[in-house]
Amino acid sequence: MPTDHDESVFPVASWTIGPLPSYNCILFKPNYLSSPMQPVEEAHQGQNLVLTPEQAVDLANALLQSVQTLETLGAQGAPAHEPLQ
């Protein structure tokens, strides 16, 4: 994960997610904004990505851990330029 705060970021505006039983995978399609001025309604359509069930569980756990870290930092005040985990 980049630690440089000057990296380009593309906020996720919405997503489509669900099981693909015939492939034993999870479909994940993020829609994102490419400009701060871009309305959410005009978000770019992301590619259809697939995850194995194990990857989906790992992703869900990593997201939850990141939220918990942000909540902890919010309560304590985030130090300047802390590296991302």
OpenMM code with the backbone's topology and positions (N, CA, C; nanometers):
from openmm import Vec3, app, unit

residues = "MET PRO THR ASP HIS ASP GLU SER VAL PHE PRO VAL ALA SER TRP THR ILE GLY PRO LEU PRO SER TYR ASN CYS ILE LEU PHE LYS PRO ASN TYR LEU SER SER PRO MET GLN PRO VAL GLU GLU ALA HIS GLN GLY GLN ASN LEU VAL LEU THR PRO GLU GLN ALA VAL ASP LEU ALA ASN ALA LEU LEU GLN SER VAL GLN THR LEU GLU THR LEU GLY ALA GLN GLY ALA PRO ALA HIS GLU PRO LEU GLN".split()
positions = [
    Vec3(0.0843, -0.1170, 0.0000),
    Vec3(0.0000, 0.0000, 0.0000),
    Vec3(0.0890, 0.1235, 0.0000),
    Vec3(0.0613, 0.2200, -0.0863),
    Vec3(0.1472, 0.3377, -0.0906),
    Vec3(0.1363, 0.4199, 0.0383),
    Vec3(0.2473, 0.4748, 0.0817),
    Vec3(0.2467, 0.5594, 0.1999),
    Vec3(0.2546, 0.7063, 0.1628),
    Vec3(0.2745, 0.7357, 0.0355),
    Vec3(0.2848, 0.8730, -0.0117),
    Vec3(0.1452, 0.9311, -0.0286),
    Vec3(0.1177, 1.0418, 0.0395),
    Vec3(-0.0146, 1.1027, 0.0333),
    Vec3(-0.0388, 1.1766, -0.0974),
    Vec3(0.0623, 1.1835, -0.1859),
    Vec3(0.0458, 1.2499, -0.3141),
    Vec3(-0.0026, 1.1541, -0.4224),
    Vec3(-0.0245, 1.0295, -0.3884),
    Vec3(-0.0738, 0.9314, -0.4850),
    Vec3(-0.2127, 0.9703, -0.5334),
    Vec3(-0.2428, 0.9406, -0.6578),
    Vec3(-0.3773, 0.9630, -0.7089),
    Vec3(-0.4728, 0.8642, -0.6443),
    Vec3(-0.5888, 0.9118, -0.6083),
    Vec3(-0.6909, 0.8249, -0.5518),
    Vec3(-0.8195, 0.8436, -0.6314),
    Vec3(-0.8977, 0.7398, -0.6385),
    Vec3(-1.0233, 0.7405, -0.7101),
    Vec3(-1.1317, 0.6905, -0.6155),
    Vec3(-1.2082, 0.7803, -0.5546),
    Vec3(-1.3100, 0.7390, -0.4580),
    Vec3(-1.4131, 0.6447, -0.5197),
    Vec3(-1.4445, 0.5403, -0.4469),
    Vec3(-1.5493, 0.4468, -0.4898),
    Vec3(-1.6837, 0.5142, -0.4648),
    Vec3(-1.7657, 0.5192, -0.5683),
    Vec3(-1.8970, 0.5835, -0.5595),
    Vec3(-2.0066, 0.4818, -0.5302),
    Vec3(-1.9916, 0.3623, -0.5818),
    Vec3(-2.0887, 0.2551, -0.5607),
    Vec3(-2.0243, 0.1247, -0.6070),
    Vec3(-2.0958, 0.0168, -0.5892),
    Vec3(-2.0436, -0.1120, -0.6343),
    Vec3(-2.1575, -0.2094, -0.6560),
    Vec3(-2.1248, -0.3106, -0.7336),
    Vec3(-2.2107, -0.4269, -0.7509),
    Vec3(-2.1313, -0.5441, -0.6961),
    Vec3(-2.1972, -0.6244, -0.6138),
    Vec3(-2.1283, -0.7386, -0.5549),
    Vec3(-2.2280, -0.8526, -0.5388),
    Vec3(-2.1834, -0.9741, -0.5635),
    Vec3(-2.2716, -1.0882, -0.5467),
    Vec3(-2.2041, -1.2172, -0.5892),
    Vec3(-2.2657, -1.3277, -0.5555),
    Vec3(-2.2071, -1.4578, -0.5879),
    Vec3(-2.2242, -1.4935, -0.7356),
    Vec3(-2.1251, -1.5644, -0.7873),
    Vec3(-2.1320, -1.6256, -0.9198),
    Vec3(-2.1176, -1.7760, -0.8986),
    Vec3(-2.2281, -1.8424, -0.8638),
    Vec3(-2.2197, -1.9845, -0.8277),
    Vec3(-2.1564, -2.0725, -0.9355),
    Vec3(-2.1809, -2.0435, -1.0618),
    Vec3(-2.1261, -2.1290, -1.1676),
    Vec3(-1.9730, -2.1230, -1.1726),
    Vec3(-1.9139, -2.0166, -1.1195),
    Vec3(-1.7688, -2.0031, -1.1139),
    Vec3(-1.7140, -2.0213, -0.9724),
    Vec3(-1.8019, -2.0394, -0.8746),
    Vec3(-1.7637, -2.0464, -0.7331),
    Vec3(-1.6797, -1.9251, -0.6938),
    Vec3(-1.7259, -1.8073, -0.7386),
    Vec3(-1.6554, -1.6826, -0.7121),
    Vec3(-1.7549, -1.5743, -0.6717),
    Vec3(-1.6995, -1.4640, -0.6259),
    Vec3(-1.7767, -1.3470, -0.5899),
    Vec3(-1.7448, -1.2383, -0.6924),
    Vec3(-1.8483, -1.1790, -0.7525),
    Vec3(-1.8315, -1.0673, -0.8449),
    Vec3(-1.8208, -0.9392, -0.7639),
    Vec3(-1.7249, -0.8549, -0.7990),
    Vec3(-1.7105, -0.7231, -0.7375),
    Vec3(-1.6827, -0.6241, -0.8490),
    Vec3(-1.7731, -0.5266, -0.8648),
    Vec3(-1.7577, -0.4253, -0.9690),
    Vec3(-1.7687, -0.2879, -0.9045),
    Vec3(-1.6541, -0.2224, -0.8794),
    Vec3(-1.6586, -0.0894, -0.8196),
    Vec3(-1.6783, 0.0180, -0.9258),
    Vec3(-1.7611, 0.1157, -0.8954),
    Vec3(-1.7770, 0.2337, -0.9794),
    Vec3(-1.7075, 0.3475, -0.9061),
    Vec3(-1.6323, 0.4298, -0.9776),
    Vec3(-1.5452, 0.5260, -0.9112),
    Vec3(-1.5499, 0.6639, -0.9778),
    Vec3(-1.5056, 0.7616, -0.9008),
    Vec3(-1.4965, 0.8990, -0.9492),
    Vec3(-1.3521, 0.9261, -0.9903),
    Vec3(-1.3343, 0.9930, -1.1033),
    Vec3(-1.1988, 1.0239, -1.1490),
    Vec3(-1.1635, 1.1705, -1.1285),
    Vec3(-1.2590, 1.2486, -1.0798),
    Vec3(-1.2369, 1.3907, -1.0579),
    Vec3(-1.3187, 1.4363, -0.9376),
    Vec3(-1.2660, 1.5283, -0.8590),
    Vec3(-1.3433, 1.5795, -0.7452),
    Vec3(-1.4721, 1.6504, -0.7879),
    Vec3(-1.4763, 1.6965, -0.9097),
    Vec3(-1.5927, 1.7687, -0.9597),
    Vec3(-1.6966, 1.6760, -1.0242),
    Vec3(-1.6641, 1.5500, -1.0400),
    Vec3(-1.7519, 1.4547, -1.1074),
    Vec3(-1.8685, 1.4171, -1.0176),
    Vec3(-1.9921, 1.4302, -1.0674),
    Vec3(-2.1079, 1.3884, -0.9882),
    Vec3(-2.1103, 1.2360, -0.9707),
    Vec3(-2.1590, 1.1925, -0.8567),
    Vec3(-2.1675, 1.0489, -0.8275),
    Vec3(-2.2478, 0.9772, -0.9363),
    Vec3(-2.3500, 1.0432, -0.9865),
    Vec3(-2.4356, 0.9817, -1.0893),
    Vec3(-2.3590, 0.9522, -1.2184),
    Vec3(-2.2437, 1.0167, -1.2369),
    Vec3(-2.1641, 0.9969, -1.3581),
    Vec3(-2.0363, 0.9176, -1.3301),
    Vec3(-2.0373, 0.8392, -1.2252),
    Vec3(-1.9198, 0.7592, -1.1892),
    Vec3(-1.8823, 0.6656, -1.3028),
    Vec3(-1.7519, 0.6444, -1.3166),
    Vec3(-1.7018, 0.5501, -1.4171),
    Vec3(-1.7368, 0.4083, -1.3741),
    Vec3(-1.7765, 0.3273, -1.4703),
    Vec3(-1.8051, 0.1862, -1.4444),
    Vec3(-1.6735, 0.1107, -1.4333),
    Vec3(-1.6544, 0.0429, -1.3228),
    Vec3(-1.5346, -0.0377, -1.3054),
    Vec3(-1.5458, -0.1687, -1.3810),
    Vec3(-1.4369, -0.2419, -1.3832),
    Vec3(-1.4359, -0.3730, -1.4478),
    Vec3(-1.5002, -0.4762, -1.3571),
    Vec3(-1.5481, -0.5838, -1.4166),
    Vec3(-1.6018, -0.6966, -1.3403),
    Vec3(-1.4840, -0.7748, -1.2838),
    Vec3(-1.4664, -0.7665, -1.1542),
    Vec3(-1.3589, -0.8386, -1.0864),
    Vec3(-1.4187, -0.9586, -1.0151),
    Vec3(-1.3437, -1.0659, -1.0031),
    Vec3(-1.3917, -1.1817, -0.9288),
    Vec3(-1.2922, -1.2181, -0.8207),
    Vec3(-1.3457, -1.2658, -0.7091),
    Vec3(-1.2674, -1.3103, -0.5952),
    Vec3(-1.3076, -1.4521, -0.5609),
    Vec3(-1.2119, -1.5306, -0.5180),
    Vec3(-1.2474, -1.6613, -0.4642),
    Vec3(-1.3169, -1.6364, -0.3302),
    Vec3(-1.3911, -1.7335, -0.2783),
    Vec3(-1.4510, -1.7148, -0.1457),
    Vec3(-1.3464, -1.6801, -0.0399),
    Vec3(-1.2289, -1.7409, -0.0457),
    Vec3(-1.1235, -1.7129, 0.0511),
    Vec3(-1.0748, -1.5685, 0.0384),
    Vec3(-1.0572, -1.5215, -0.0842),
    Vec3(-1.0156, -1.3830, -0.1057),
    Vec3(-1.1213, -1.2855, -0.0544),
    Vec3(-1.2481, -1.3177, -0.0759),
    Vec3(-1.3565, -1.2305, -0.0301),
    Vec3(-1.3552, -1.2194, 0.1221),
    Vec3(-1.3323, -1.3296, 0.1914),
    Vec3(-1.3242, -1.3274, 0.3383),
    Vec3(-1.2033, -1.2450, 0.3819),
    Vec3(-1.0886, -1.2647, 0.3165),
    Vec3(-0.9689, -1.1876, 0.3503),
    Vec3(-0.9919, -1.0385, 0.3275),
    Vec3(-1.0577, -1.0038, 0.2163),
    Vec3(-1.0869, -0.8635, 0.1866),
    Vec3(-1.1802, -0.8046, 0.2914),
    Vec3(-1.2849, -0.8776, 0.3261),
    Vec3(-1.3793, -0.8294, 0.4272),
    Vec3(-1.3082, -0.8067, 0.5606),
    Vec3(-1.2217, -0.8991, 0.5997),
    Vec3(-1.1469, -0.8849, 0.7250),
    Vec3(-1.0516, -0.7656, 0.7194),
    Vec3(-0.9840, -0.7460, 0.6061),
    Vec3(-0.8915, -0.6338, 0.5918),
    Vec3(-0.9664, -0.5008, 0.5972),
    Vec3(-1.0834, -0.4954, 0.5362),
    Vec3(-1.1647, -0.3736, 0.5415),
    Vec3(-1.2081, -0.3438, 0.6846),
    Vec3(-1.2549, -0.4452, 0.7556),
    Vec3(-1.2960, -0.4258, 0.8948),
    Vec3(-1.1795, -0.3811, 0.9822),
    Vec3(-1.0641, -0.4403, 0.9625),
    Vec3(-0.9459, -0.4022, 1.0406),
    Vec3(-0.9075, -0.2572, 1.0106),
    Vec3(-0.9170, -0.2157, 0.8856),
    Vec3(-0.8855, -0.0781, 0.8490),
    Vec3(-0.9844, 0.0205, 0.9106),
    Vec3(-1.1121, -0.0157, 0.9135),
    Vec3(-1.2130, 0.0697, 0.9770),
    Vec3(-1.1836, 0.0824, 1.1260),
    Vec3(-1.1501, -0.0284, 1.1897),
    Vec3(-1.1181, -0.0248, 1.3330),
    Vec3(-0.9959, 0.0630, 1.3598),
    Vec3(-0.8974, 0.0561, 1.2723),
    Vec3(-0.7787, 0.1409, 1.2866),
    Vec3(-0.8168, 0.2877, 1.2752),
    Vec3(-0.8986, 0.3222, 1.1758),
    Vec3(-0.9426, 0.4610, 1.1598),
    Vec3(-1.0219, 0.5084, 1.2804),
    Vec3(-1.1091, 0.4216, 1.3330),
    Vec3(-1.1877, 0.4588, 1.4506),
    Vec3(-1.0972, 0.4824, 1.5710),
    Vec3(-0.9959, 0.4002, 1.5869),
    Vec3(-0.9013, 0.4169, 1.6970),
    Vec3(-0.8227, 0.5463, 1.6801),
    Vec3(-0.7752, 0.5727, 1.5600),
    Vec3(-0.7000, 0.6946, 1.5346),
    Vec3(-0.7881, 0.8172, 1.5532),
    Vec3(-0.9149, 0.8069, 1.5156),
    Vec3(-1.0073, 0.9188, 1.5328),
    Vec3(-1.0258, 0.9525, 1.6785),
    Vec3(-1.0276, 0.8533, 1.7630),
    Vec3(-1.0444, 0.8756, 1.9066),
    Vec3(-0.9171, 0.9337, 1.9682),
    Vec3(-0.8023, 0.8994, 1.9107),
    Vec3(-0.6746, 0.9427, 1.9668),
    Vec3(-0.6172, 1.0637, 1.8931),
    Vec3(-0.6681, 1.0904, 1.7753),
    Vec3(-0.6074, 1.1925, 1.6894),
    Vec3(-0.4983, 1.1289, 1.6067),
    Vec3(-0.5103, 1.1363, 1.4765),
    Vec3(-0.4163, 1.0697, 1.3865),
    Vec3(-0.2832, 1.1434, 1.3834),
    Vec3(-0.1722, 1.0711, 1.3967),
    Vec3(-0.0427, 1.1346, 1.3822),
    Vec3(-0.0199, 1.1744, 1.2358),
    Vec3(0.0591, 1.2758, 1.2151),
    Vec3(0.0862, 1.3227, 1.0786),
    Vec3(0.1649, 1.2184, 1.0013),
    Vec3(0.1274, 1.1964, 0.8776),
    Vec3(0.1964, 1.1090, 0.7830),
    Vec3(0.2173, 0.9676, 0.8344),
    Vec3(0.1189, 0.9130, 0.8976),
    Vec3(0.1289, 0.7740, 0.9432),
    Vec3(0.1207, 0.6821, 0.8215),
    Vec3(0.2076, 0.5836, 0.8099),
    Vec3(0.2008, 0.4909, 0.6963),
    Vec3(0.0718, 0.4094, 0.6984),
    Vec3(0.0220, 0.3817, 0.5793),
    Vec3(-0.0962, 0.2963, 0.5652),
    Vec3(-0.0561, 0.1523, 0.5879),
    Vec3(-0.1488, 0.0742, 0.6432),
    Vec3(-0.1190, -0.0675, 0.6664),
    Vec3(-0.1780, -0.1519, 0.5584),
] * unit.nanometer
topology = app.Topology()
chain = topology.addChain("A")
for resn in residues:
    res = topology.addResidue(resn, chain)
    for name in ("N", "CA", "C"):
        topology.addAtom(name, app.Element.getBySymbol(name[0]), res)
